[in-house]
Amino acid sequence: MPFSDQQMPGGTCAPTGYEDKASVACRTIWNVSHNLEVTRFFHSWLDDLVTTLLWVIMSLVIALVVKSYTHRLITKITQKMAEGTMSEKIRDRTRTIFDGSPALLSERRKQRMETMGSVLRSIASVVIFGTATFTVLGQMGLNLTPILASATVIGAAVGFGAQNIVKDLLAGLFMLLEDQYGVGDIVDTGPAKGTVEAVTLRVTRLRDVNGVVWYVRNGEITRIGNESQNWGRAVLDIPVATDQDLDAVKDLLQTTADDLAREPAWEEVITEEPSVWGVQALSSDSMIIRVTLKTLPGRQNDVARALRMRVKKAFDEAGIVLGTLA
Protein backbone atom coordinates (compact mmCIF):
# COMPACT_ATOMS: atom_id res chain seq x y z
CA MET A 1 0.00 0.00 0.00
CA PRO A 2 1.56 3.38 -0.92
CA PHE A 3 2.54 5.82 1.84
CA SER A 4 0.80 9.13 2.22
CA ASP A 5 2.63 12.42 1.65
CA GLN A 6 3.48 12.56 5.35
CA GLN A 7 6.16 9.92 5.74
CA MET A 8 5.89 7.46 8.63
CA PRO A 9 8.62 8.05 11.26
CA GLY A 10 11.14 5.26 11.66
CA GLY A 11 10.40 2.79 14.41
CA THR A 12 6.68 3.39 14.37
CA CYS A 13 5.56 0.19 12.63
CA ALA A 14 8.95 -1.39 12.06
CA PRO A 15 12.57 -0.83 13.14
CA THR A 16 14.33 2.20 11.61
CA GLY A 17 15.57 1.32 8.15
CA TYR A 18 13.02 -1.50 7.78
CA GLU A 19 9.89 0.55 7.21
CA ASP A 20 9.11 -1.53 4.12
CA LYS A 21 8.62 -4.50 6.46
CA ALA A 22 5.75 -2.81 8.28
CA SER A 23 2.45 -4.65 8.23
CA VAL A 24 -0.34 -3.57 5.94
CA ALA A 25 -2.63 -2.96 8.95
CA CYS A 26 -0.13 -0.65 10.68
CA ARG A 27 0.55 1.28 7.48
CA THR A 28 -3.16 1.71 7.02
CA ILE A 29 -3.61 3.10 10.54
CA TRP A 30 -0.77 5.60 9.97
CA ASN A 31 -2.10 6.67 6.55
CA VAL A 32 -5.58 7.19 7.99
CA SER A 33 -4.72 8.84 11.32
CA HIS A 34 -1.26 10.42 10.81
CA ASN A 35 -1.11 10.17 14.59
CA LEU A 36 2.14 8.84 15.98
CA GLU A 37 0.71 7.77 19.34
CA VAL A 38 -2.27 5.98 17.83
CA THR A 39 -0.07 4.18 15.33
CA ARG A 40 2.42 3.10 18.02
CA PHE A 41 -0.39 1.91 20.29
CA PHE A 42 -1.86 -0.13 17.43
CA HIS A 43 1.55 -1.55 16.57
CA SER A 44 2.24 -2.53 20.19
CA TRP A 45 -1.10 -4.02 21.12
CA LEU A 46 -3.21 -4.81 18.07
CA ASP A 47 -0.95 -5.20 15.05
CA ASP A 48 -0.18 -8.91 15.45
CA LEU A 49 -3.79 -9.75 16.29
CA VAL A 50 -5.26 -7.84 13.34
CA THR A 51 -2.62 -9.15 10.92
CA THR A 52 -3.28 -12.73 12.00
CA LEU A 53 -7.04 -12.17 11.74
CA LEU A 54 -6.63 -10.79 8.22
CA TRP A 55 -4.56 -13.82 7.24
CA VAL A 56 -7.21 -16.15 8.66
CA ILE A 57 -10.01 -14.35 6.82
CA MET A 58 -8.06 -14.19 3.57
CA SER A 59 -7.04 -17.87 3.78
CA LEU A 60 -10.60 -18.90 4.60
CA VAL A 61 -12.05 -16.91 1.71
CA ILE A 62 -9.50 -18.31 -0.74
CA ALA A 63 -10.11 -21.84 0.55
CA LEU A 64 -13.88 -21.44 0.18
CA VAL A 65 -13.51 -20.10 -3.37
CA VAL A 66 -11.13 -22.89 -4.39
CA LYS A 67 -13.38 -25.49 -2.70
CA SER A 68 -16.47 -24.18 -4.48
CA TYR A 69 -14.76 -24.16 -7.86
CA THR A 70 -13.23 -27.62 -7.32
CA HIS A 71 -16.54 -29.12 -6.21
CA ARG A 72 -18.33 -27.67 -9.22
CA LEU A 73 -15.63 -29.02 -11.51
CA ILE A 74 -15.81 -32.50 -9.98
CA THR A 75 -19.62 -32.48 -10.12
CA LYS A 76 -19.59 -31.34 -13.75
CA ILE A 77 -17.11 -34.02 -14.78
CA THR A 78 -18.90 -36.85 -12.94
CA GLN A 79 -22.31 -35.77 -14.27
CA LYS A 80 -20.95 -35.67 -17.80
CA MET A 81 -19.52 -39.16 -17.35
CA ALA A 82 -22.76 -40.42 -15.79
CA GLU A 83 -24.98 -38.91 -18.50
CA GLY A 84 -22.68 -39.65 -21.42
CA THR A 85 -24.47 -40.87 -24.53
CA MET A 86 -23.72 -44.23 -26.14
CA SER A 87 -23.25 -44.83 -29.82
CA GLU A 88 -25.99 -46.69 -31.66
CA LYS A 89 -23.73 -49.71 -32.13
CA ILE A 90 -23.01 -49.95 -28.40
CA ARG A 91 -26.68 -49.27 -27.62
CA ASP A 92 -27.76 -52.27 -29.71
CA ARG A 93 -25.12 -54.50 -28.12
CA THR A 94 -26.11 -53.50 -24.60
CA ARG A 95 -29.62 -54.82 -25.11
CA THR A 96 -28.31 -58.38 -25.02
CA ILE A 97 -24.76 -58.25 -23.71
CA PHE A 98 -25.22 -56.07 -20.65
CA ASP A 99 -28.43 -55.48 -18.72
CA GLY A 100 -30.96 -55.84 -21.51
CA SER A 101 -31.61 -52.11 -21.50
CA PRO A 102 -29.27 -49.16 -22.04
CA ALA A 103 -31.27 -47.31 -19.38
CA LEU A 104 -30.15 -49.80 -16.73
CA LEU A 105 -26.54 -49.49 -17.85
CA SER A 106 -26.77 -45.70 -17.63
CA GLU A 107 -28.32 -45.92 -14.15
CA ARG A 108 -25.45 -48.13 -12.94
CA ARG A 109 -22.94 -45.67 -14.36
CA LYS A 110 -24.82 -42.77 -12.75
CA GLN A 111 -24.78 -44.39 -9.30
CA ARG A 112 -21.08 -45.19 -9.62
CA MET A 113 -20.16 -41.66 -10.70
CA GLU A 114 -22.24 -40.07 -7.93
CA THR A 115 -20.40 -42.11 -5.32
CA MET A 116 -17.03 -41.32 -6.87
CA GLY A 117 -17.93 -37.63 -7.03
CA SER A 118 -18.80 -37.64 -3.32
CA VAL A 119 -15.47 -39.26 -2.44
CA LEU A 120 -13.47 -36.85 -4.62
CA ARG A 121 -15.25 -33.80 -3.18
CA SER A 122 -14.49 -34.97 0.36
CA ILE A 123 -10.82 -35.52 -0.46
CA ALA A 124 -10.61 -32.10 -2.14
CA SER A 125 -12.15 -30.40 0.91
CA VAL A 126 -9.66 -32.04 3.29
CA VAL A 127 -6.69 -31.07 1.11
CA ILE A 128 -7.84 -27.47 0.57
CA PHE A 129 -8.72 -26.67 4.19
CA GLY A 130 -5.68 -28.54 5.46
CA THR A 131 -3.44 -26.39 3.26
CA ALA A 132 -5.21 -23.22 4.44
CA THR A 133 -4.78 -24.24 8.09
CA PHE A 134 -1.05 -24.84 7.76
CA THR A 135 -0.67 -21.55 5.89
CA VAL A 136 -2.27 -19.65 8.77
CA LEU A 137 -0.20 -21.51 11.37
CA GLY A 138 2.98 -20.72 9.47
CA GLN A 139 2.02 -17.04 9.25
CA MET A 140 1.51 -17.02 13.01
CA GLY A 141 5.14 -18.02 13.42
CA LEU A 142 4.59 -21.56 14.60
CA ASN A 143 7.27 -24.12 13.78
CA LEU A 144 5.40 -26.64 11.64
CA THR A 145 8.14 -29.27 11.60
CA PRO A 146 7.27 -30.80 15.02
CA ILE A 147 3.57 -30.60 14.15
CA LEU A 148 4.05 -32.42 10.85
CA ALA A 149 6.29 -34.99 12.50
CA SER A 150 3.72 -35.59 15.23
CA ALA A 151 0.93 -35.80 12.67
CA THR A 152 2.93 -38.38 10.73
CA VAL A 153 3.45 -40.53 13.83
CA ILE A 154 -0.19 -40.21 14.90
CA GLY A 155 -1.35 -40.91 11.34
CA ALA A 156 0.79 -44.04 11.20
CA ALA A 157 -0.55 -45.21 14.57
CA VAL A 158 -4.16 -44.56 13.57
CA GLY A 159 -3.59 -46.18 10.18
CA PHE A 160 -2.14 -49.27 11.84
CA GLY A 161 -5.02 -49.48 14.30
CA ALA A 162 -7.64 -48.83 11.61
CA GLN A 163 -6.01 -50.85 8.87
CA ASN A 164 -9.16 -52.95 8.40
CA ILE A 165 -11.19 -49.79 7.75
CA VAL A 166 -8.57 -48.53 5.29
CA LYS A 167 -8.60 -51.94 3.61
CA ASP A 168 -12.40 -51.83 3.33
CA LEU A 169 -12.36 -48.29 1.88
CA LEU A 170 -9.70 -49.10 -0.72
CA ALA A 171 -11.51 -52.29 -1.74
CA GLY A 172 -14.78 -50.37 -2.05
CA LEU A 173 -13.10 -47.64 -4.10
CA PHE A 174 -11.64 -50.10 -6.61
CA MET A 175 -14.92 -52.02 -6.69
CA LEU A 176 -16.70 -48.83 -7.78
CA LEU A 177 -14.01 -47.89 -10.29
CA GLU A 178 -14.08 -51.34 -11.89
CA ASP A 179 -17.88 -51.67 -11.68
CA GLN A 180 -17.62 -55.18 -10.23
CA TYR A 181 -21.25 -55.09 -9.07
CA GLY A 182 -24.02 -52.63 -8.28
CA VAL A 183 -27.42 -52.29 -6.65
CA GLY A 184 -29.79 -54.94 -8.00
CA ASP A 185 -27.09 -57.45 -8.97
CA ILE A 186 -27.19 -61.02 -7.71
CA VAL A 187 -23.76 -61.80 -6.30
CA ASP A 188 -21.99 -64.57 -4.42
CA THR A 189 -19.40 -63.17 -2.01
CA GLY A 190 -18.52 -66.49 -0.41
CA PRO A 191 -19.94 -65.84 3.06
CA ALA A 192 -23.28 -64.76 1.60
CA LYS A 193 -25.20 -64.81 -1.66
CA GLY A 194 -28.08 -62.55 -2.56
CA THR A 195 -29.29 -59.38 -4.22
CA VAL A 196 -27.26 -56.22 -3.63
CA GLU A 197 -29.40 -53.63 -1.85
CA ALA A 198 -26.78 -51.01 -1.03
CA VAL A 199 -23.12 -50.37 -1.74
CA THR A 200 -20.83 -48.02 0.20
CA LEU A 201 -17.08 -47.68 0.26
CA ARG A 202 -16.92 -49.81 3.43
CA VAL A 203 -19.84 -52.26 3.38
CA THR A 204 -22.01 -54.10 0.85
CA ARG A 205 -25.55 -55.01 1.95
CA LEU A 206 -27.11 -58.17 0.51
CA ARG A 207 -30.49 -59.84 0.93
CA ASP A 208 -30.56 -63.57 0.33
CA VAL A 209 -33.40 -65.72 -0.96
CA ASN A 210 -34.70 -66.26 2.60
CA GLY A 211 -34.96 -62.53 3.20
CA VAL A 212 -31.92 -62.39 5.50
CA VAL A 213 -29.91 -59.17 5.20
CA TRP A 214 -26.14 -59.65 5.13
CA TYR A 215 -23.58 -56.89 5.73
CA VAL A 216 -20.28 -57.82 4.10
CA ARG A 217 -17.17 -55.70 4.57
CA ASN A 218 -15.61 -54.89 1.21
CA GLY A 219 -12.12 -55.67 2.47
CA GLU A 220 -13.20 -59.21 3.42
CA ILE A 221 -14.41 -60.08 -0.09
CA THR A 222 -11.58 -62.09 -1.63
CA ARG A 223 -13.62 -63.35 -4.56
CA ILE A 224 -17.04 -62.52 -5.92
CA GLY A 225 -19.36 -64.05 -8.48
CA ASN A 226 -21.80 -61.75 -10.28
CA GLU A 227 -24.79 -63.46 -11.85
CA SER A 228 -26.18 -60.20 -13.25
CA GLN A 229 -23.30 -58.90 -15.34
CA ASN A 230 -23.06 -59.10 -19.14
CA TRP A 231 -25.21 -62.24 -19.65
CA GLY A 232 -26.45 -65.36 -17.89
CA ARG A 233 -26.85 -69.04 -18.78
CA ALA A 234 -29.57 -71.39 -17.61
CA VAL A 235 -28.10 -74.88 -17.28
CA LEU A 236 -30.46 -77.84 -16.79
CA ASP A 237 -29.28 -81.38 -16.16
CA ILE A 238 -32.23 -83.62 -17.01
CA PRO A 239 -32.02 -87.22 -15.70
CA VAL A 240 -33.74 -89.92 -17.76
CA ALA A 241 -33.80 -93.68 -17.44
CA THR A 242 -31.05 -95.50 -19.30
CA ASP A 243 -33.55 -97.58 -21.30
CA GLN A 244 -35.01 -94.49 -23.04
CA ASP A 245 -34.28 -93.58 -26.67
CA LEU A 246 -31.49 -91.00 -26.38
CA ASP A 247 -32.07 -89.41 -29.78
CA ALA A 248 -35.80 -89.06 -29.13
CA VAL A 249 -35.12 -87.50 -25.72
CA LYS A 250 -32.66 -85.01 -27.21
CA ASP A 251 -35.09 -84.05 -29.97
CA LEU A 252 -37.90 -83.55 -27.47
CA LEU A 253 -35.70 -81.41 -25.22
CA GLN A 254 -34.58 -79.29 -28.17
CA THR A 255 -38.16 -78.79 -29.35
CA THR A 256 -39.38 -77.89 -25.86
CA ALA A 257 -36.56 -75.39 -25.34
CA ASP A 258 -37.11 -73.84 -28.78
CA ASP A 259 -40.84 -73.45 -28.08
CA LEU A 260 -40.02 -71.67 -24.83
CA ALA A 261 -37.59 -69.31 -26.58
CA ARG A 262 -40.28 -68.36 -29.12
CA GLU A 263 -42.91 -67.49 -26.53
CA PRO A 264 -43.56 -63.71 -26.36
CA ALA A 265 -42.89 -63.64 -22.62
CA TRP A 266 -39.42 -65.16 -23.07
CA GLU A 267 -38.19 -64.22 -26.53
CA GLU A 268 -36.54 -61.02 -25.22
CA VAL A 269 -35.08 -62.84 -22.22
CA ILE A 270 -33.49 -65.77 -24.09
CA THR A 271 -30.83 -64.16 -26.28
CA GLU A 272 -29.60 -67.20 -28.25
CA GLU A 273 -31.06 -70.42 -29.59
CA PRO A 274 -31.18 -73.14 -26.90
CA SER A 275 -28.66 -75.93 -27.15
CA VAL A 276 -28.80 -79.57 -26.05
CA TRP A 277 -25.22 -80.46 -25.23
CA GLY A 278 -25.89 -84.17 -24.83
CA VAL A 279 -25.09 -86.72 -22.15
CA GLN A 280 -23.34 -85.09 -19.22
CA ALA A 281 -23.08 -88.14 -16.94
CA LEU A 282 -24.03 -91.82 -16.80
CA SER A 283 -24.97 -94.17 -13.97
CA SER A 284 -26.44 -97.64 -13.69
CA ASP A 285 -30.05 -96.42 -13.76
CA SER A 286 -29.99 -92.96 -15.37
CA MET A 287 -28.25 -90.67 -17.82
CA ILE A 288 -27.95 -86.92 -17.39
CA ILE A 289 -28.65 -84.76 -20.45
CA ARG A 290 -27.62 -81.13 -20.32
CA VAL A 291 -29.62 -78.28 -21.89
CA THR A 292 -28.36 -74.67 -21.92
CA LEU A 293 -30.02 -71.35 -22.72
CA LYS A 294 -28.20 -68.01 -22.86
CA THR A 295 -30.24 -65.31 -21.15
CA LEU A 296 -30.22 -61.72 -20.03
CA PRO A 297 -28.20 -61.23 -16.83
CA GLY A 298 -30.01 -62.28 -13.69
CA ARG A 299 -32.81 -64.10 -15.54
CA GLN A 300 -31.24 -67.55 -15.82
CA ASN A 301 -33.08 -68.95 -12.78
CA ASP A 302 -36.45 -67.78 -14.11
CA VAL A 303 -35.76 -69.41 -17.47
CA ALA A 304 -34.58 -72.63 -15.83
CA ARG A 305 -37.76 -72.92 -13.74
CA ALA A 306 -39.98 -72.29 -16.77
CA LEU A 307 -38.14 -74.89 -18.86
CA ARG A 308 -38.26 -77.55 -16.11
CA MET A 309 -42.03 -77.23 -15.96
CA ARG A 310 -42.38 -77.61 -19.73
CA VAL A 311 -39.94 -80.53 -19.86
CA LYS A 312 -41.97 -82.37 -17.21
CA LYS A 313 -45.18 -81.90 -19.18
CA ALA A 314 -43.52 -82.93 -22.45
CA PHE A 315 -42.01 -86.06 -20.88
CA ASP A 316 -45.37 -87.05 -19.37
CA GLU A 317 -47.11 -86.68 -22.74
CA ALA A 318 -44.36 -88.65 -24.56
CA GLY A 319 -44.16 -91.34 -21.89
CA ILE A 320 -40.47 -90.73 -21.18
CA VAL A 321 -39.37 -91.98 -17.75
CA LEU A 322 -37.24 -89.68 -15.65
CA GLY A 323 -34.18 -91.02 -13.89
CA THR A 324 -32.63 -89.98 -10.61
CA LEU A 325 -29.95 -87.37 -10.06
CA ALA A 326 -26.78 -88.73 -8.48
C-alpha positions as CSV (number, residue, x, y, z in Angstrom):
1,M,0.0,0.0,0.0
2,P,1.6,3.4,-0.9
3,F,2.5,5.8,1.8
4,S,0.8,9.1,2.2
5,D,2.6,12.4,1.6
6,Q,3.5,12.6,5.3
7,Q,6.2,9.9,5.7
8,M,5.9,7.5,8.6
9,P,8.6,8.0,11.3
10,G,11.1,5.3,11.7
11,G,10.4,2.8,14.4
12,T,6.7,3.4,14.4
13,C,5.6,0.2,12.6
14,A,9.0,-1.4,12.1
15,P,12.6,-0.8,13.1
16,T,14.3,2.2,11.6
17,G,15.6,1.3,8.2
18,Y,13.0,-1.5,7.8
19,E,9.9,0.6,7.2
20,D,9.1,-1.5,4.1
21,K,8.6,-4.5,6.5
22,A,5.8,-2.8,8.3
23,S,2.4,-4.7,8.2
24,V,-0.3,-3.6,5.9
25,A,-2.6,-3.0,8.9
26,C,-0.1,-0.7,10.7
27,R,0.5,1.3,7.5
28,T,-3.2,1.7,7.0
29,I,-3.6,3.1,10.5
30,W,-0.8,5.6,10.0
31,N,-2.1,6.7,6.5
32,V,-5.6,7.2,8.0
33,S,-4.7,8.8,11.3
34,H,-1.3,10.4,10.8
35,N,-1.1,10.2,14.6
36,L,2.1,8.8,16.0
37,E,0.7,7.8,19.3
38,V,-2.3,6.0,17.8
39,T,-0.1,4.2,15.3
40,R,2.4,3.1,18.0
41,F,-0.4,1.9,20.3
42,F,-1.9,-0.1,17.4
43,H,1.5,-1.6,16.6
44,S,2.2,-2.5,20.2
45,W,-1.1,-4.0,21.1
46,L,-3.2,-4.8,18.1
47,D,-0.9,-5.2,15.0
48,D,-0.2,-8.9,15.4
49,L,-3.8,-9.7,16.3
50,V,-5.3,-7.8,13.3
51,T,-2.6,-9.1,10.9
52,T,-3.3,-12.7,12.0
53,L,-7.0,-12.2,11.7
54,L,-6.6,-10.8,8.2
55,W,-4.6,-13.8,7.2
56,V,-7.2,-16.2,8.7
57,I,-10.0,-14.3,6.8
58,M,-8.1,-14.2,3.6
59,S,-7.0,-17.9,3.8
60,L,-10.6,-18.9,4.6
61,V,-12.0,-16.9,1.7
62,I,-9.5,-18.3,-0.7
63,A,-10.1,-21.8,0.5
64,L,-13.9,-21.4,0.2
65,V,-13.5,-20.1,-3.4
66,V,-11.1,-22.9,-4.4
67,K,-13.4,-25.5,-2.7
68,S,-16.5,-24.2,-4.5
69,Y,-14.8,-24.2,-7.9
70,T,-13.2,-27.6,-7.3
71,H,-16.5,-29.1,-6.2
72,R,-18.3,-27.7,-9.2
73,L,-15.6,-29.0,-11.5
74,I,-15.8,-32.5,-10.0
75,T,-19.6,-32.5,-10.1
76,K,-19.6,-31.3,-13.7
77,I,-17.1,-34.0,-14.8
78,T,-18.9,-36.8,-12.9
79,Q,-22.3,-35.8,-14.3
80,K,-21.0,-35.7,-17.8
81,M,-19.5,-39.2,-17.4
82,A,-22.8,-40.4,-15.8
83,E,-25.0,-38.9,-18.5
84,G,-22.7,-39.6,-21.4
85,T,-24.5,-40.9,-24.5
86,M,-23.7,-44.2,-26.1
87,S,-23.2,-44.8,-29.8
88,E,-26.0,-46.7,-31.7
89,K,-23.7,-49.7,-32.1
90,I,-23.0,-50.0,-28.4
91,R,-26.7,-49.3,-27.6
92,D,-27.8,-52.3,-29.7
93,R,-25.1,-54.5,-28.1
94,T,-26.1,-53.5,-24.6
95,R,-29.6,-54.8,-25.1
96,T,-28.3,-58.4,-25.0
97,I,-24.8,-58.2,-23.7
98,F,-25.2,-56.1,-20.7
99,D,-28.4,-55.5,-18.7
100,G,-31.0,-55.8,-21.5
101,S,-31.6,-52.1,-21.5
102,P,-29.3,-49.2,-22.0
103,A,-31.3,-47.3,-19.4
104,L,-30.1,-49.8,-16.7
105,L,-26.5,-49.5,-17.8
106,S,-26.8,-45.7,-17.6
107,E,-28.3,-45.9,-14.1
108,R,-25.4,-48.1,-12.9
109,R,-22.9,-45.7,-14.4
110,K,-24.8,-42.8,-12.8
111,Q,-24.8,-44.4,-9.3
112,R,-21.1,-45.2,-9.6
113,M,-20.2,-41.7,-10.7
114,E,-22.2,-40.1,-7.9
115,T,-20.4,-42.1,-5.3
116,M,-17.0,-41.3,-6.9
117,G,-17.9,-37.6,-7.0
118,S,-18.8,-37.6,-3.3
119,V,-15.5,-39.3,-2.4
120,L,-13.5,-36.9,-4.6
121,R,-15.3,-33.8,-3.2
122,S,-14.5,-35.0,0.4
123,I,-10.8,-35.5,-0.5
124,A,-10.6,-32.1,-2.1
125,S,-12.1,-30.4,0.9
126,V,-9.7,-32.0,3.3
127,V,-6.7,-31.1,1.1
128,I,-7.8,-27.5,0.6
129,F,-8.7,-26.7,4.2
130,G,-5.7,-28.5,5.5
131,T,-3.4,-26.4,3.3
132,A,-5.2,-23.2,4.4
133,T,-4.8,-24.2,8.1
134,F,-1.0,-24.8,7.8
135,T,-0.7,-21.5,5.9
136,V,-2.3,-19.7,8.8
137,L,-0.2,-21.5,11.4
138,G,3.0,-20.7,9.5
139,Q,2.0,-17.0,9.2
140,M,1.5,-17.0,13.0
141,G,5.1,-18.0,13.4
142,L,4.6,-21.6,14.6
143,N,7.3,-24.1,13.8
144,L,5.4,-26.6,11.6
145,T,8.1,-29.3,11.6
146,P,7.3,-30.8,15.0
147,I,3.6,-30.6,14.1
148,L,4.1,-32.4,10.8
149,A,6.3,-35.0,12.5
150,S,3.7,-35.6,15.2
151,A,0.9,-35.8,12.7
152,T,2.9,-38.4,10.7
153,V,3.5,-40.5,13.8
154,I,-0.2,-40.2,14.9
155,G,-1.4,-40.9,11.3
156,A,0.8,-44.0,11.2
157,A,-0.6,-45.2,14.6
158,V,-4.2,-44.6,13.6
159,G,-3.6,-46.2,10.2
160,F,-2.1,-49.3,11.8
161,G,-5.0,-49.5,14.3
162,A,-7.6,-48.8,11.6
163,Q,-6.0,-50.8,8.9
164,N,-9.2,-52.9,8.4
165,I,-11.2,-49.8,7.8
166,V,-8.6,-48.5,5.3
167,K,-8.6,-51.9,3.6
168,D,-12.4,-51.8,3.3
169,L,-12.4,-48.3,1.9
170,L,-9.7,-49.1,-0.7
171,A,-11.5,-52.3,-1.7
172,G,-14.8,-50.4,-2.1
173,L,-13.1,-47.6,-4.1
174,F,-11.6,-50.1,-6.6
175,M,-14.9,-52.0,-6.7
176,L,-16.7,-48.8,-7.8
177,L,-14.0,-47.9,-10.3
178,E,-14.1,-51.3,-11.9
179,D,-17.9,-51.7,-11.7
180,Q,-17.6,-55.2,-10.2
181,Y,-21.3,-55.1,-9.1
182,G,-24.0,-52.6,-8.3
183,V,-27.4,-52.3,-6.6
184,G,-29.8,-54.9,-8.0
185,D,-27.1,-57.4,-9.0
186,I,-27.2,-61.0,-7.7
187,V,-23.8,-61.8,-6.3
188,D,-22.0,-64.6,-4.4
189,T,-19.4,-63.2,-2.0
190,G,-18.5,-66.5,-0.4
191,P,-19.9,-65.8,3.1
192,A,-23.3,-64.8,1.6
193,K,-25.2,-64.8,-1.7
194,G,-28.1,-62.5,-2.6
195,T,-29.3,-59.4,-4.2
196,V,-27.3,-56.2,-3.6
197,E,-29.4,-53.6,-1.9
198,A,-26.8,-51.0,-1.0
199,V,-23.1,-50.4,-1.7
200,T,-20.8,-48.0,0.2
201,L,-17.1,-47.7,0.3
202,R,-16.9,-49.8,3.4
203,V,-19.8,-52.3,3.4
204,T,-22.0,-54.1,0.9
205,R,-25.5,-55.0,2.0
206,L,-27.1,-58.2,0.5
207,R,-30.5,-59.8,0.9
208,D,-30.6,-63.6,0.3
209,V,-33.4,-65.7,-1.0
210,N,-34.7,-66.3,2.6
211,G,-35.0,-62.5,3.2
212,V,-31.9,-62.4,5.5
213,V,-29.9,-59.2,5.2
214,W,-26.1,-59.7,5.1
215,Y,-23.6,-56.9,5.7
216,V,-20.3,-57.8,4.1
217,R,-17.2,-55.7,4.6
218,N,-15.6,-54.9,1.2
219,G,-12.1,-55.7,2.5
220,E,-13.2,-59.2,3.4
221,I,-14.4,-60.1,-0.1
222,T,-11.6,-62.1,-1.6
223,R,-13.6,-63.3,-4.6
224,I,-17.0,-62.5,-5.9
225,G,-19.4,-64.1,-8.5
226,N,-21.8,-61.7,-10.3
227,E,-24.8,-63.5,-11.9
228,S,-26.2,-60.2,-13.2
229,Q,-23.3,-58.9,-15.3
230,N,-23.1,-59.1,-19.1
231,W,-25.2,-62.2,-19.6
232,G,-26.4,-65.4,-17.9
233,R,-26.9,-69.0,-18.8
234,A,-29.6,-71.4,-17.6
235,V,-28.1,-74.9,-17.3
236,L,-30.5,-77.8,-16.8
237,D,-29.3,-81.4,-16.2
238,I,-32.2,-83.6,-17.0
239,P,-32.0,-87.2,-15.7
240,V,-33.7,-89.9,-17.8
241,A,-33.8,-93.7,-17.4
242,T,-31.0,-95.5,-19.3
243,D,-33.5,-97.6,-21.3
244,Q,-35.0,-94.5,-23.0
245,D,-34.3,-93.6,-26.7
246,L,-31.5,-91.0,-26.4
247,D,-32.1,-89.4,-29.8
248,A,-35.8,-89.1,-29.1
249,V,-35.1,-87.5,-25.7
250,K,-32.7,-85.0,-27.2
251,D,-35.1,-84.0,-30.0
252,L,-37.9,-83.5,-27.5
253,L,-35.7,-81.4,-25.2
254,Q,-34.6,-79.3,-28.2
255,T,-38.2,-78.8,-29.4
256,T,-39.4,-77.9,-25.9
257,A,-36.6,-75.4,-25.3
258,D,-37.1,-73.8,-28.8
259,D,-40.8,-73.5,-28.1
260,L,-40.0,-71.7,-24.8
261,A,-37.6,-69.3,-26.6
262,R,-40.3,-68.4,-29.1
263,E,-42.9,-67.5,-26.5
264,P,-43.6,-63.7,-26.4
265,A,-42.9,-63.6,-22.6
266,W,-39.4,-65.2,-23.1
267,E,-38.2,-64.2,-26.5
268,E,-36.5,-61.0,-25.2
269,V,-35.1,-62.8,-22.2
270,I,-33.5,-65.8,-24.1
271,T,-30.8,-64.2,-26.3
272,E,-29.6,-67.2,-28.3
273,E,-31.1,-70.4,-29.6
274,P,-31.2,-73.1,-26.9
275,S,-28.7,-75.9,-27.2
276,V,-28.8,-79.6,-26.1
277,W,-25.2,-80.5,-25.2
278,G,-25.9,-84.2,-24.8
279,V,-25.1,-86.7,-22.1
280,Q,-23.3,-85.1,-19.2
281,A,-23.1,-88.1,-16.9
282,L,-24.0,-91.8,-16.8
283,S,-25.0,-94.2,-14.0
284,S,-26.4,-97.6,-13.7
285,D,-30.0,-96.4,-13.8
286,S,-30.0,-93.0,-15.4
287,M,-28.2,-90.7,-17.8
288,I,-28.0,-86.9,-17.4
289,I,-28.6,-84.8,-20.4
290,R,-27.6,-81.1,-20.3
291,V,-29.6,-78.3,-21.9
292,T,-28.4,-74.7,-21.9
293,L,-30.0,-71.3,-22.7
294,K,-28.2,-68.0,-22.9
295,T,-30.2,-65.3,-21.1
296,L,-30.2,-61.7,-20.0
297,P,-28.2,-61.2,-16.8
298,G,-30.0,-62.3,-13.7
299,R,-32.8,-64.1,-15.5
300,Q,-31.2,-67.6,-15.8
301,N,-33.1,-68.9,-12.8
302,D,-36.5,-67.8,-14.1
303,V,-35.8,-69.4,-17.5
304,A,-34.6,-72.6,-15.8
305,R,-37.8,-72.9,-13.7
306,A,-40.0,-72.3,-16.8
307,L,-38.1,-74.9,-18.9
308,R,-38.3,-77.5,-16.1
309,M,-42.0,-77.2,-16.0
310,R,-42.4,-77.6,-19.7
311,V,-39.9,-80.5,-19.9
312,K,-42.0,-82.4,-17.2
313,K,-45.2,-81.9,-19.2
314,A,-43.5,-82.9,-22.5
315,F,-42.0,-86.1,-20.9
316,D,-45.4,-87.0,-19.4
317,E,-47.1,-86.7,-22.7
318,A,-44.4,-88.6,-24.6
319,G,-44.2,-91.3,-21.9
320,I,-40.5,-90.7,-21.2
321,V,-39.4,-92.0,-17.8
322,L,-37.2,-89.7,-15.6
323,G,-34.2,-91.0,-13.9
324,T,-32.6,-90.0,-10.6
325,L,-30.0,-87.4,-10.1
326,A,-26.8,-88.7,-8.5
